[in-house]
């Protein structure tokens, strides 16, 4: 069985310019070209992610535009559960940016033939005015700018986790909720100390209710709450899994009730991503965010990761303060577009 399923190709010619789907045999070279200066390891990760997403939901084949036997523009999409597609990348020669927009528009048209209500997100490194211009010209609107922050989770005072024999053993402790420690330098009052339980202990309905509470009055891309339902957002995070399969999703409890959630994802051996962190609106302002970040660092350290990474809306100043105080460093800024 082919790992990648391609949609029926659409081929056209405009003034000796050919618009065509990228063949499976040329996919690796296309991804290397469209992503520009990625190193071999990052390019391999991009290809693996693309293959995994295509196994979940088939998406239109990547498109390239050929002029005089040379690739001059191209773009590709990948689809996620929750009625969402991502623009993986777009590239065009500097004098042919309109062709980059054409490739995007054609892909969107193909996608909408089978998924008419699908929403599409695109992210652009800042500054990258060429990609932003091509995406905007294809009909996308700029939603916000997010920042990526990272930290080495092992650079913490963590007497419970440091020195464990293996990340596999540490993960079993996390799943059994035996890892509850905070830094020995923590000044958390006992009355505000969070208790952690695996999210898989909750029903989907209960978890959705908690997730919705954390979205109330959020400063992290609040526009999305008007564009996507809670179910759609969770399905995109789940990536085709059941809640019980998400071993690194945690729920924070305070006074015997769930008050927040921490969604983590492991990428290979060295990287853990904090996909989402949220606190119920009624529980904010008690220092719980710092405890949640500490928990994320502990888990990443337990898994043997050397990097914990997250993304945050630039407008979310309370969250930014928490990350900076926890020692995170700014990596890059990304503009988020939506269609």
PEWO-V707207 format. One line per field, one symbol per residue. phi: phi as a letter, one per 30 degrees, with the letter a starting at -180 (. if undefined). psi: psi as a letter, one per 20 degrees, with the letter a starting at -180 (. if undefined). burial: # if it has 24 or more other ideal C-beta (glycine too) atoms within 12 Angstrom, else .. A space follows every 50 residues. Layout:
BEGIN
phi: ???
psi: ???
burial: ???
END
This chain:
BEGIN
phi: .ddcccdedcbbbbhicccbdddedcddddddddcicddddddddddddd ddddddbdbedecbccbhibdcaaaacbcbeiibbcddabbaeecbdddd ddddeddddddddcbdcdcbcbbbeccbdddeddddddjdcdcaccccbb addddbdbddcdjddaddddddddddiccbdbedcdcddedcddccbddd dcdeddddddedddddhdcchdddddcbddedddddddhicdedccdccb cccbhibdbabbccbccidcbbcddabbbeedcdicidddddddddddde dddidcbcbbbbdddddddeddddddjdcdcacbdccbb
psi: pphppqrpqpprpoljpppqqpqhhjgghghhghidkqrgghhhhggggg gghhhgpqqqqqqqpppljppiqrrqqqqqrklpqpogqqqqqhjkhhhg hggghggggggihhmhjpqpqpqpqppmhgggggghhjiqqpgrpqppqr qoiilqomhhhpjqhqhghhhhgghjkiojqrqijqkpqhhjpqppqphi iqrgghghggghhiipkqjnmhhhhihqrggggghhhhlirqhiinhjpq ppqplkqpirqooqppnahipppngqpqpphijqjjjhghhggggghggg ghijqippqrqqphimhgghgggghijqqpgrqpppqq.
burial: ...#.##.........######....##.######.......#..##.## ..##.##.########....######################...##### ###########...#..########..#.#########.#.######### #.##.#.#.##..#..#..##.###.#.#####..#.#...######### .#....##.######..####..#...#.#..#######...#..##### ####...##########...##########..##..############## #####.########.#.###.##..#.#.....######
END
